[in-house]
Amino acid sequence: MTTIASSVPVKRTAKSHKHEVDFSNLEFGKYISDHMLVADYKDKQWGEAAIMPYGELSMSPAILALHYGQAVFEGMKAYKMADGNISVFRMHKHLERFNISLSRMCMPAITEALFVQGIHALIETDQDWVPSTDGSSLYIRPHMFASEARLGVKVSDQYKFVIMTSPVGPYFTKPIRVKVEETYVRAAEGGTGFAKCAGNYGGAFYPTQLAREQGFDQVLWTDARDHQYIDESGAMNVMFVLDGKLITPKLTTAILNGVTRDSILTLAREMGIPCEERKISIADLEEGFANGKLTEAFGAGTAAVVSSIATINIHGKDFQLPAVHDGSLQMQIKKKLYAIRVGLEPDVHQWNYVILMK
Ligand SMILES: *Cc1c(COP(=O)(O)O)cnc(C)c1O
């Protein structure tokens, strides 16, 4: 999918700070590119977006986002393609989810024009920031927050929409250790778990920190009512290979509908792998470990794409998964996804939004 650039006004920085960036060692989220896009919502409508040098915004400490939490974000990636153009992965799917999250938080929808043309123009402006080394990409962070200054509890009448980007390297992590969480809850049915809102992260920090102190990398969240069924792993969706099938928790209002999750399910089905979206209980995992049929477990999300799980701790006991190898389903899918993104495999689903470079 290719489109024509828009007419977002650009005020270029007089002083790029790209030379300060070590592109051979890109820590996730450490560097922010030279420009950002900012748009304001006021009097029930969006004003003109503008691209300007990345920097501080001045605002009151009374803005409602800081007190009552109306803040929503997205995360997606742009890749330098083999032919030199730039692809943004599943931009419209991210826009759709952004609006679902915004609606849950009583925030106004973003228009397709503002989101798509904004990202397009911002990436054109900072095209030199898209890394070209294998496995690296430009992470795109659109977000919106309540910007009305007022102390009374209310739904904000004013919002800011900002897009920033950050060059990121390949996310090599060693396989992680996760702990099945049976005390704390990330999200309950009927709550905001399906929305990518800031508060979900704030609430997850404490239990995650406790798990880290106990020697784990992440928690494996379970359902809020019974702590019986698996929801997600940290801020990733979670997938298992059980008895040769790819299984992942069926979406509920407590689970974030991940774009990576959806992409992996689509590719796996095309590869002829049986896939199931269903409830997965702790007992299912225990049984899979006992009979050796649980062969893979991994987190799925934009940042890491696939994050292998080496160990799952259930009721205080560690269970090990077999080592990942080139033939593992997660490795095959990760490679395929990357090949599609950079144009080495045909993009049959039109997942790539292609920005042509001049
Ligand atoms: C963003 C996110 C994911 C992953 O979604 P992707 O669209 O694949 O990046 C999963 N779980 C949570 C809680 C998230 O915030």
PDBQT file of the ligand as one rigid body, heavy atoms in Angstrom, charges set to zero:
ROOT
HETATM    1  C1  LIG A 401       0.989  -3.113  23.177  1.00  0.00    +0.000 C 
HETATM    2  C2  LIG A 401       0.650  -4.305  23.989  1.00  0.00    +0.000 A 
HETATM    3  C3  LIG A 401       0.693  -5.621  23.466  1.00  0.00    +0.000 A 
HETATM    4  C4  LIG A 401       1.216  -5.946  22.100  1.00  0.00    +0.000 C 
HETATM    5  O1  LIG A 401       0.511  -5.385  21.065  1.00  0.00    +0.000 OA
HETATM    6  P1  LIG A 401       1.181  -5.205  19.637  1.00  0.00    +0.000 P 
HETATM    7  O2  LIG A 401       0.134  -4.546  18.835  1.00  0.00    +0.000 OA
HETATM    8  O3  LIG A 401       1.519  -6.556  19.125  1.00  0.00    +0.000 OA
HETATM    9  O4  LIG A 401       2.406  -4.379  19.840  1.00  0.00    +0.000 OA
HETATM   10  C5  LIG A 401       0.260  -6.653  24.276  1.00  0.00    +0.000 A 
HETATM   11  N1  LIG A 401      -0.156  -6.436  25.536  1.00  0.00    +0.000 NA
HETATM   12  C6  LIG A 401      -0.197  -5.203  26.074  1.00  0.00    +0.000 A 
HETATM   13  C7  LIG A 401      -0.677  -5.030  27.461  1.00  0.00    +0.000 C 
HETATM   14  C8  LIG A 401       0.202  -4.103  25.322  1.00  0.00    +0.000 A 
HETATM   15  O5  LIG A 401       0.176  -2.877  25.870  1.00  0.00    +0.000 OA
ENDROOT
TORSDOF 0
